[in-house]
């Protein structure tokens, strides 16, 4: 089962203060980067890239149901963030995945000016519109980093590493 931090409905994620956005990455964080600009089949490509990173980092093949669920959560978050960039942000430019022994961070860079926001799911079963709600529920934290010198942003999400 995933460790989640509950955000209130309508929460837009954390907009880091200046000190947090300029703080160095943990020394032990390993990163993988995939360019998505001008690519086709972006969502499956992003999932395959994430799956390979999880395999290389020992999250897959999963040795327990909890580890399998944690890996599936990562793949779902990757799908949702990349899809959100495709639908609402002029397409994703780059996918970055970084991991430490305690957490995994997914970042999607896009050119869009909008602000992602979770929506409360509709009971009528209407499809779509729940991507950031899913991200909010599965992740320990998420937020947006704005680029000061260019249009666009980085939407990031962090998930706890499996025990």
URPECOR-V889525 format. One record per backbone hydrogen bond with DSSP energy under -0.5 kcal/mol. CO is the residue of the C=O (numbers start at 0). NH is the residue of the N-H. If there is no record, write none. Layout:
co:nh
CO:NH
CO:NH
This chain:
co:nh
1:3
3:5
7:10
10:117
13:15
13:143
16:20
17:21
18:22
25:28
29:98
31:96
33:94
35:38
40:44
41:45
42:46
43:47
44:48
45:49
46:50
47:51
48:52
49:53
50:54
51:55
52:56
53:58
53:59
54:57
63:67
64:68
65:69
66:70
67:71
68:72
69:73
70:74
71:75
72:76
73:77
74:78
75:79
76:80
77:81
78:82
79:83
80:84
81:85
82:86
83:87
84:88
84:90
88:110
88:111
90:110
92:35
92:36
93:108
94:33
95:106
96:31
97:104
98:29
101:160
102:99
103:158
104:97
105:156
106:95
107:154
108:92
108:93
109:152
113:115
121:124
129:133
130:134
131:135
132:136
133:137
134:138
138:4
140:157
141:13
142:155
143:145
144:153
151:146
152:109
153:144
153:155
154:107
155:142
156:105
157:139
157:140
158:103
